[in-house]
C-alpha cells in the first residue's frame, strides 16, 4: 500500500514539474515570414499608439513596446527604403521616450513625466502604421494570413 501511495505522489510531482516548466519555458512564436513580421510590427505600433494617447490624457507612465522591432529590424529588407527609414525613426523616438520614462521613475517625481514630449512621436507613428497597413493589404491576397500551429 505504501508503494502505491509513493508512486502516485511521484507521478503527481513529475506532472506538476512538467506543467510548470512548460509554462515558464514556452517560447514566443517566431516571426519567420515577411507577412508575420509586418503583422507583429502592426500590433506593436497599434499598442504604442494607444499608449501615447493614454499618456497624453493621464500622464500614465508605461513604456512603449519594442520587442518585435528588436527581433526583426535587421530583417526588413523586403520593405521599401522610405518605410524602413520611417520605422527606424519611430522606434528611435520610442526608445528615447522609454529612457525618459525610466529616468522619471527613478527620480520618483511625476514632474519629470510632464516634460516628456509625446507629440514628437505622433506623426512618425501614424506614418508607420499607415505604410505598414498599405503593405499588409497589398500582400494579404498573395501571402495570406499567418499560419497558426496545429496542436
Buried (B, 14 or more C-beta within 10 A) or exposed (E): EEEEEEEEEEEEEEEEEEEEEEEEEEEEEEBEBBBBBBBBBBEBBBBBBEBBEEBEEEEEBEBBBBEBBEBBBEEBEEBEEEBBEBBBBBBEBBBBBBEBBEEBEEEEEEEBBEEBEBEEBBEBBBBBBEBBBEBBEEBEEEBEEBEEEEE
